[in-house]
Amino acid sequence: QVQLVGSGGGLVQAGGSLRLSCSASGSTLSRYGIGWYRQTPGKERESVAHISAGGNTQYGDFVKGRFTISRDNVKNMVYLQMNDLKPEDTAVYYCNAVTVRRGVPESYWGQGSQVTVSS
């Protein structure tokens, strides 16, 4: 079992930056693919960024080079650096860890961090 704790959210003005962190305990993150998702009220949770166990990254189209996902397997941490934030980035951001163990998929979620971008 993996316990994920997200942190780093807050209030920022448009154009500003925030770095979200996701720390893990209970297991090493090195074997997990890690994703950041976000959700606003009344909308489905959407994928923001993903980094595979091997370090390959993918981003949602709306990111457009503004966000960077990274991982530190020594510290068991994953980060989402968000630059040039826009009001439409306001959401609760969640980290997610996925793997397949003995043919069984496993998925774990952090508790969510509120990001609010003011115009």
ZIHU-V558444 format. One record per pair of residues at least 24 apart in sequence whose ideal C-beta (glycine too) atoms are under 6 Angstrom apart, sorted by the first residue. I is the first residue (numbers start at 1). J is the second residue. Records with the same first field share a line. If there is no record, write none. Layout:
I: J ; J
//
This chain:
1: 26
2: 26 ; 27 ; 97 ; 108
4: 95 ; 108 ; 110
5: 110
6: 95 ; 110 ; 113
9: 113 ; 114 ; 115
11: 116
12: 85 ; 117
13: 118
14: 86 ; 87 ; 117 ; 119
16: 85
17: 83
18: 82
19: 79 ; 81
20: 80 ; 93 ; 113
21: 77 ; 79
22: 78 ; 95 ; 110
23: 77
24: 76
29: 76
30: 73
31: 99
32: 97 ; 99
33: 98
34: 78 ; 97
35: 96
36: 80 ; 93 ; 95
37: 94
38: 91 ; 93
39: 91 ; 92
40: 91
85: 117
87: 117 ; 119
89: 117
90: 116 ; 117
//
